[in-house]
Amino acid sequence: MKRAVALAALPLSACATAQMHTEDQLNGVARTCGLSFGDVMQDDSEKRLLFLMRSGPSAEQRACVYQWAHHNHLHLVVINLSNGPAS
């Protein structure tokens, strides 16, 4: 009986929907991962994506944000900002 319940619940776990997180939650992730406020964000138009926008984030910072994104059913998009001169 327990096995049947576990098997019935399995497909439901794959259907978890992404949610919009508050600015405080996203800034908490940034702070935990050694980033600045505003480096981690979401957009209402695509809730499933989590953006990491920073100039040269370290591998550890990317991995930290990725783990949080994965845990929250989000796909991480890393945007490496450049401070170089415009051409």
N, C-alpha and C positions, 0 to 999 in steps of 0.2 A: 504494500500500500504506500509506504513512504517513497519507494522508488518511483511509483506512478506520479505522485505529487511533484517530485523533483523533476521528472521528465516533462511534465506539463508546464512547469514554471520556466524551464529553460528557454523556450522561444520568447517569452516575455522579457527576459533580461537583455536580449539583443535589440529590443525595440525602445530602449531608453531614449528619451528625447532630450535634446540640449535645451538649456534654459538660459535666460539672460541673467548675468551675475551683476551685483551692485558694484558701484565704483569702489566702495570700501573693500569688498571681497577681492576685486582685481588688484587693488593697491596692496592688500595683504599678501597676495601671491607674489607681487613684485618685491615687496620688502623681504619676505621669507627667502626668495631666490637671489637676494643681493642686487636687486635692480632699483631704479628710481620710480617714484610715483608717476603714473601715466605711461610707463613702458609696456604694460600689459593691458589690452583692451578687447572689447567685443563690439560688434556692430549689429544693430537691430535687423538689418536687412539679411544677415546670414548668421543666425544664432549658433550654428555648429562650428564656427571658426573662432579661434582665439588668436589674437595678434600679439606678437612680441616685436615691438618697434624700438630698436636701439642701435647705436653705432658700435659694432664689434662686440656683441654679447659673447661671453665665454662659453665653452662647451658645457661647463657645469651649470651655468645659468639657463642655457637652452634645455638641458636635461631636466632640470628642476621644474621649469614651466611646462615642459612636455608631460612629465609625470602627473602634474595637477590637471592638465587638459585631458589626458587620457582617462584619469579617474572620474572626470566630470563629463565624459562622452563628447569631447570637443576635439577638433583637428587643429593642431598648432601651425600657424603661418608665421615664419620668421622674416621680418623685413629689416635688412641691415641698412641702416641710415648712413649716408656718406656726408661728411663735413667738408669734402674737397671743393675746389672752385668749379663753378659751372662752366661748361664749354660752349 
